[in-house]
Amino acid sequence: MDLSPIRLSLETSLTATFVVTVLGTLAAGWRVRHRGALFELLDGFFLLPLVLPPTVVGFLLLLLLGRSSVIGGFIYDLGLRLVFSWNAAVIAAAVTTFPLMYMTARAALEQVDPPMVEAARTLGAGEARIFREILLPLAWPGLAAGMVLTFARALGDFGATLILAGSIPGQTQTLPLAIFFAVEAGDTAEAIRWSLVTVAISLAALGALNLWTRHRTGLTMRVVDQD
């Protein structure tokens, strides 16, 4: 049995989660420091992949990164292959999951006590130091939840991945694509196997988050009791 869909799904989801965690957290940290109509419009741009059908997202990415586009043409001139490759699968998963991480990170960062941040500014701390040493540690539980949601959503991406990366066995065929084409071929048993694997991986990720949350809550309660 070819297990490449499992490997490709894990590699794609983990890579996309790492990229989206960094970009989404930085974007959220920048956004919480700015207010105004222009930034509300920017919010709409950040959240657009969440409300658009994944196939539309994939098609727009194909127009943006295809060989006939300015960006895609430049990439191909450099000798790099983007569309219909594993890199395309990562890009598709990252774009479709970015809104989840952005919203979760922004909510977590906005819950940090503002007087604490203002006190740090008064003492001369720069924005980068405040973000690194105050906001990130205090918002970490929310960020961890966002990472798990991002991973689970990236694991299940279908439409954008199919259009931008295709379904090439051993290269871009992730678990959702393997399930779809197994159903198309009438192989119900294989579709069920891949579906169970997908459910198991998602439940494992959610279970790990729950265990970590309970452990962290237990540590906090012990510290409070000692005080």
Contacts in CASP RR format, 6 or more apart in sequence:
PFRMAT RR
TARGET T0000
AUTHOR 0000-0000-0000
METHOD contacts of the structure
MODEL  1
MDLSPIRLSLETSLTATFVVTVLGTLAAGWRVRHRGALFELLDGFFLLPL
VLPPTVVGFLLLLLLGRSSVIGGFIYDLGLRLVFSWNAAVIAAAVTTFPL
MYMTARAALEQVDPPMVEAARTLGAGEARIFREILLPLAWPGLAAGMVLT
FARALGDFGATLILAGSIPGQTQTLPLAIFFAVEAGDTAEAIRWSLVTVA
ISLAALGALNLWTRHRTGLTMRVVDQD
2 169 0 8 1.000
2 170 0 8 1.000
4 169 0 8 1.000
4 170 0 8 1.000
4 173 0 8 1.000
5 170 0 8 1.000
5 173 0 8 1.000
5 174 0 8 1.000
5 175 0 8 1.000
5 177 0 8 1.000
5 178 0 8 1.000
5 194 0 8 1.000
6 175 0 8 1.000
6 197 0 8 1.000
8 86 0 8 1.000
8 89 0 8 1.000
8 170 0 8 1.000
8 171 0 8 1.000
8 172 0 8 1.000
8 173 0 8 1.000
8 174 0 8 1.000
9 155 0 8 1.000
9 156 0 8 1.000
9 174 0 8 1.000
9 175 0 8 1.000
9 176 0 8 1.000
9 198 0 8 1.000
9 201 0 8 1.000
10 201 0 8 1.000
11 86 0 8 1.000
12 86 0 8 1.000
12 89 0 8 1.000
12 90 0 8 1.000
12 93 0 8 1.000
12 154 0 8 1.000
12 161 0 8 1.000
12 174 0 8 1.000
13 93 0 8 1.000
13 151 0 8 1.000
13 154 0 8 1.000
13 155 0 8 1.000
14 151 0 8 1.000
15 90 0 8 1.000
16 90 0 8 1.000
16 93 0 8 1.000
16 94 0 8 1.000
16 97 0 8 1.000
16 150 0 8 1.000
16 154 0 8 1.000
17 97 0 8 1.000
17 147 0 8 1.000
17 150 0 8 1.000
17 151 0 8 1.000
17 154 0 8 1.000
19 90 0 8 1.000
19 94 0 8 1.000
20 94 0 8 1.000
20 97 0 8 1.000
20 98 0 8 1.000
20 101 0 8 1.000
20 150 0 8 1.000
20 154 0 8 1.000
21 101 0 8 1.000
21 143 0 8 1.000
21 146 0 8 1.000
21 147 0 8 1.000
21 150 0 8 1.000
23 94 0 8 1.000
23 98 0 8 1.000
23 101 0 8 1.000
24 98 0 8 1.000
24 101 0 8 1.000
24 102 0 8 1.000
24 105 0 8 1.000
25 101 0 8 1.000
25 105 0 8 1.000
25 136 0 8 1.000
25 143 0 8 1.000
27 46 0 8 1.000
27 102 0 8 1.000
27 105 0 8 1.000
28 102 0 8 1.000
28 105 0 8 1.000
28 106 0 8 1.000
28 108 0 8 1.000
28 109 0 8 1.000
29 105 0 8 1.000
29 106 0 8 1.000
29 109 0 8 1.000
29 131 0 8 1.000
29 135 0 8 1.000
31 39 0 8 1.000
31 42 0 8 1.000
31 43 0 8 1.000
31 106 0 8 1.000
32 106 0 8 1.000
32 109 0 8 1.000
32 110 0 8 1.000
33 127 0 8 1.000
46 98 0 8 1.000
46 99 0 8 1.000
46 102 0 8 1.000
47 99 0 8 1.000
47 102 0 8 1.000
47 103 0 8 1.000
48 99 0 8 1.000
49 57 0 8 1.000
49 95 0 8 1.000
49 96 0 8 1.000
49 98 0 8 1.000
49 99 0 8 1.000
50 99 0 8 1.000
50 100 0 8 1.000
52 60 0 8 1.000
54 96 0 8 1.000
54 157 0 8 1.000
54 158 0 8 1.000
54 159 0 8 1.000
54 160 0 8 1.000
55 159 0 8 1.000
55 160 0 8 1.000
55 162 0 8 1.000
55 163 0 8 1.000
57 92 0 8 1.000
57 95 0 8 1.000
57 96 0 8 1.000
57 159 0 8 1.000
57 160 0 8 1.000
58 92 0 8 1.000
58 95 0 8 1.000
58 159 0 8 1.000
58 160 0 8 1.000
58 163 0 8 1.000
58 164 0 8 1.000
59 163 0 8 1.000
61 91 0 8 1.000
61 92 0 8 1.000
61 95 0 8 1.000
61 160 0 8 1.000
61 163 0 8 1.000
61 164 0 8 1.000
62 83 0 8 1.000
62 163 0 8 1.000
62 164 0 8 1.000
63 69 0 8 1.000
64 71 0 8 1.000
64 72 0 8 1.000
65 71 0 8 1.000
65 72 0 8 1.000
65 75 0 8 1.000
65 82 0 8 1.000
65 83 0 8 1.000
65 88 0 8 1.000
65 91 0 8 1.000
65 164 0 8 1.000
66 72 0 8 1.000
66 73 0 8 1.000
66 82 0 8 1.000
66 83 0 8 1.000
67 73 0 8 1.000
67 76 0 8 1.000
67 83 0 8 1.000
72 82 0 8 1.000
72 83 0 8 1.000
75 82 0 8 1.000
76 82 0 8 1.000
81 87 0 8 1.000
82 88 0 8 1.000
82 91 0 8 1.000
83 164 0 8 1.000
83 165 0 8 1.000
84 164 0 8 1.000
84 165 0 8 1.000
84 166 0 8 1.000
84 168 0 8 1.000
84 172 0 8 1.000
85 165 0 8 1.000
85 171 0 8 1.000
85 172 0 8 1.000
86 165 0 8 1.000
86 171 0 8 1.000
86 172 0 8 1.000
88 161 0 8 1.000
88 164 0 8 1.000
88 165 0 8 1.000
88 166 0 8 1.000
88 172 0 8 1.000
89 161 0 8 1.000
89 164 0 8 1.000
89 165 0 8 1.000
89 172 0 8 1.000
89 174 0 8 1.000
91 164 0 8 1.000
92 157 0 8 1.000
92 159 0 8 1.000
92 160 0 8 1.000
92 161 0 8 1.000
92 163 0 8 1.000
92 164 0 8 1.000
92 165 0 8 1.000
93 154 0 8 1.000
93 157 0 8 1.000
93 160 0 8 1.000
93 161 0 8 1.000
94 154 0 8 1.000
95 160 0 8 1.000
96 153 0 8 1.000
96 154 0 8 1.000
96 157 0 8 1.000
96 160 0 8 1.000
97 150 0 8 1.000
97 153 0 8 1.000
97 154 0 8 1.000
97 157 0 8 1.000
100 146 0 8 1.000
100 149 0 8 1.000
100 150 0 8 1.000
100 153 0 8 1.000
101 146 0 8 1.000
101 147 0 8 1.000
101 149 0 8 1.000
101 150 0 8 1.000
104 142 0 8 1.000
104 143 0 8 1.000
104 145 0 8 1.000
104 146 0 8 1.000
104 149 0 8 1.000
105 139 0 8 1.000
105 142 0 8 1.000
105 143 0 8 1.000
105 146 0 8 1.000
107 142 0 8 1.000
108 139 0 8 1.000
108 140 0 8 1.000
108 141 0 8 1.000
108 142 0 8 1.000
108 143 0 8 1.000
109 135 0 8 1.000
109 139 0 8 1.000
111 139 0 8 1.000
112 134 0 8 1.000
112 135 0 8 1.000
112 138 0 8 1.000
112 139 0 8 1.000
113 138 0 8 1.000
116 134 0 8 1.000
116 138 0 8 1.000
117 130 0 8 1.000
117 134 0 8 1.000
117 135 0 8 1.000
120 126 0 8 1.000
120 129 0 8 1.000
120 130 0 8 1.000
120 134 0 8 1.000
121 130 0 8 1.000
125 133 0 8 1.000
125 134 0 8 1.000
136 143 0 8 1.000
141 213 0 8 1.000
141 216 0 8 1.000
144 209 0 8 1.000
144 212 0 8 1.000
145 209 0 8 1.000
148 205 0 8 1.000
148 206 0 8 1.000
148 208 0 8 1.000
148 209 0 8 1.000
151 205 0 8 1.000
152 202 0 8 1.000
152 205 0 8 1.000
152 206 0 8 1.000
155 174 0 8 1.000
155 175 0 8 1.000
155 198 0 8 1.000
155 201 0 8 1.000
155 202 0 8 1.000
156 174 0 8 1.000
156 175 0 8 1.000
156 176 0 8 1.000
156 198 0 8 1.000
157 174 0 8 1.000
157 176 0 8 1.000
158 176 0 8 1.000
158 177 0 8 1.000
158 180 0 8 1.000
161 172 0 8 1.000
161 174 0 8 1.000
161 176 0 8 1.000
161 177 0 8 1.000
162 177 0 8 1.000
162 180 0 8 1.000
165 172 0 8 1.000
166 172 0 8 1.000
166 173 0 8 1.000
166 177 0 8 1.000
167 173 0 8 1.000
167 177 0 8 1.000
167 180 0 8 1.000
167 181 0 8 1.000
173 181 0 8 1.000
175 194 0 8 1.000
175 197 0 8 1.000
175 198 0 8 1.000
176 198 0 8 1.000
178 190 0 8 1.000
178 194 0 8 1.000
179 191 0 8 1.000
179 194 0 8 1.000
179 195 0 8 1.000
179 198 0 8 1.000
182 188 0 8 1.000
182 190 0 8 1.000
182 191 0 8 1.000
182 194 0 8 1.000
183 191 0 8 1.000
END
